[in-house]
Amino acid sequence: AVNRGQIPHLDLYVIREQIDKALAKQGIASLETLEESVSHARPTAGALAVFQPDLASSYLTAQEEDESLLRMDAAIGDPVA
């Protein structure tokens, strides 16, 4: 909304401050506090080194994914399967 000019920048800061105060009254932790207390909030260097490079970003290998998709295609009657 600020980028579109619907909320002036100064009002944005006032609104943020009001929200922060309202959340503080409710005992809700700030984002910064949560990031400090949650161990996985910020990845550490080498954290993904324990995974095999081809598996680092998914749960299935390429072959497992292909097999799964072929089974799904067959189940819904896709003529390609």
N, C-alpha and C positions, 0 to 999 in steps of 0.2 A: 504494500500500500504506500510506503514511503517513496519507493522508486517511481510509482505512478503519480505521485503528488497528492494522494488522497489524505495523507497524514503528514503534517509538518514535522521536520526532524526533532524539534524541541519537544513537541507533543509525544513523540515516540519515546523519548527518554523519560518523560513524566509518567507515561503509561507503564513502562518497564519498571520504574521505581515503585509504582503503586502495586503492581503484580508481585514484585519481590517482597514488599511489606506484607501483603495479604498471605502469601505463602509462608513467610516467616512466622506469622501469627498462628498458622495451622501446624507449625512444627515440621514443615517439609524442607528437606535439605536442598541446597542449591545444586545446580549442575556441576559446578566446580568441586563441591564437597563430594558428590557422588563419584565423579571421575577419580578423585584421590582415593576413595575408599574401595572402589571396585577394581580388582586386579586386572581384569581384561579390558578395561576402558581404553587403554592406550597400548597398542602392540609393542612388544620389545623386539629389538634387533635379534634375528635368528630364531624367533619363536616358531616359525614355520619350518625350520630346518629339519625337524623330526619327521616331516612328511616326505614321501617320495615326490619328486618334482612334478610328475604327471598326475598326481592325486591331490596336490596342494589346494586346488580350488574347487574340488567337487567330492561327492561321496561315491560316485560310480566311476569306474574306468570307462574309457571310450567304448570298449567292447560291451561292457555291462549295460551302458546306456543304449547302445544300438539294439541289443537283445530286448531290453525293456520296451523300447519304442516299437519294435517289430511285433512283440506280443500285444501291445496296445492297439496297433493298427489292425492286427488280425481279429482282436476282440470286437472292434467297432465295424469290421467289415470293409476296411480300406482295400481297394483293389490292388494297390501297390504291394501290400503284404502278400 
